[in-house]
Amino acid sequence: MSASASPRPADVKLLKHGQEEPTASAQSPLAKLLKKEGPTDFRHPATAEEQRVIWLPKDPLGLVHEIERDLESHDVSHSSEGAEMDDKGYVDVTMVVPEDAPREA
């Protein structure tokens, strides 16, 4: 080491134009976490795919109507056609899954 060079801490490396970059031991915990996790450009398939219809069975107590009102308030597609629950909780299905069923009013 020459007399004119200033001593650097062991956890700093020199970049172009004399700039210093902290090494992994001097980085913030968040920077370490982001570096360890890898790319952060993931997009969940639900953000790009069309919303599927939620299929609810009609029930003897009529609780499905409360759920339907809640789903409608959040603009969620749903249907209760072709599925009915009996007193023991078994669901009788009389049609295929309503993929493109219109929203019930």
C-alpha positions as CSV (number, residue, x, y, z in Angstrom):
1,M,0.0,0.0,0.0
2,S,1.4,3.4,-1.0
3,A,1.5,6.4,1.3
4,S,-1.0,8.3,-0.7
5,A,-3.7,5.6,-0.8
6,S,-6.4,5.8,1.8
7,P,-7.2,2.6,3.7
8,R,-10.6,1.1,2.8
9,P,-12.7,-1.0,5.1
10,A,-12.5,-4.7,4.3
11,D,-16.2,-4.8,3.3
12,V,-16.0,-2.3,0.5
13,K,-14.8,-3.0,-3.1
14,L,-13.7,-0.4,-5.6
15,L,-15.8,0.2,-8.8
16,K,-15.1,2.2,-12.0
17,H,-14.2,5.9,-11.5
18,G,-13.2,5.4,-7.9
19,Q,-16.7,4.7,-6.6
20,E,-17.1,2.2,-3.8
21,E,-19.8,-0.4,-3.5
22,P,-20.5,-2.2,-0.2
23,T,-20.1,-5.9,-0.4
24,A,-22.7,-8.4,0.9
25,S,-21.6,-8.0,4.5
26,A,-22.3,-4.2,4.4
27,Q,-25.6,-4.3,2.5
28,S,-28.9,-3.7,4.2
29,P,-30.9,-6.8,5.1
30,L,-33.5,-5.9,2.5
31,A,-30.9,-5.7,-0.3
32,K,-29.5,-9.1,0.8
33,L,-33.0,-10.6,0.8
34,L,-33.8,-9.3,-2.7
35,K,-30.5,-10.6,-4.1
36,K,-31.1,-14.0,-2.5
37,E,-34.7,-14.3,-3.8
38,G,-33.8,-13.7,-7.4
39,P,-35.9,-12.0,-10.1
40,T,-39.0,-10.2,-8.8
41,D,-40.9,-9.9,-12.1
42,F,-43.2,-12.8,-11.4
43,R,-46.9,-12.3,-12.3
44,H,-49.5,-14.6,-10.8
45,P,-51.6,-16.4,-13.4
46,A,-54.8,-15.0,-11.8
47,T,-53.7,-11.5,-12.9
48,A,-53.8,-12.5,-16.6
49,E,-56.4,-15.3,-16.8
50,E,-60.1,-14.7,-17.1
51,Q,-62.0,-15.1,-13.9
52,R,-63.7,-18.4,-13.4
53,V,-67.3,-18.8,-12.2
54,I,-67.7,-19.7,-8.5
55,W,-70.2,-22.5,-8.3
56,L,-72.3,-22.6,-5.1
57,P,-74.9,-25.2,-4.2
58,K,-78.3,-24.1,-3.1
59,D,-78.8,-25.0,0.6
60,P,-82.0,-25.7,2.7
61,L,-81.3,-22.7,5.0
62,G,-80.8,-20.2,2.1
63,L,-77.3,-19.2,3.2
64,V,-76.2,-19.2,-0.4
65,H,-78.2,-16.0,-1.0
66,E,-76.0,-14.1,1.6
67,I,-72.9,-15.4,-0.1
68,E,-74.2,-14.4,-3.5
69,R,-74.9,-10.9,-2.3
70,D,-71.4,-10.6,-1.0
71,L,-69.9,-11.9,-4.3
72,E,-72.1,-9.5,-6.3
73,S,-70.9,-6.5,-4.2
74,H,-67.3,-7.5,-5.2
75,D,-68.2,-8.1,-8.9
76,V,-67.3,-11.8,-8.7
77,S,-68.9,-14.3,-11.2
78,H,-70.9,-17.0,-9.5
79,S,-73.8,-19.4,-10.1
80,S,-75.9,-21.7,-8.0
81,E,-77.7,-23.5,-10.8
82,G,-77.4,-27.3,-11.1
83,A,-76.2,-28.0,-7.6
84,E,-78.3,-28.4,-4.4
85,M,-77.3,-29.4,-0.9
86,D,-79.6,-31.7,1.1
87,D,-80.2,-31.6,4.9
88,K,-77.2,-33.9,5.6
89,G,-74.8,-31.7,3.6
90,Y,-74.5,-33.8,0.5
91,V,-74.6,-31.9,-2.8
92,D,-76.6,-33.2,-5.7
93,V,-75.2,-32.0,-9.1
94,T,-77.6,-32.0,-12.0
95,M,-75.5,-30.2,-14.7
96,V,-71.9,-29.6,-15.7
97,V,-69.8,-26.8,-14.2
98,P,-71.2,-23.5,-15.5
99,E,-68.0,-22.0,-17.0
100,D,-69.7,-19.1,-18.8
101,A,-72.7,-18.7,-16.7
102,P,-74.1,-15.2,-16.4
103,R,-74.1,-13.5,-13.1
104,E,-77.2,-14.0,-11.1
105,A,-79.3,-11.0,-10.1
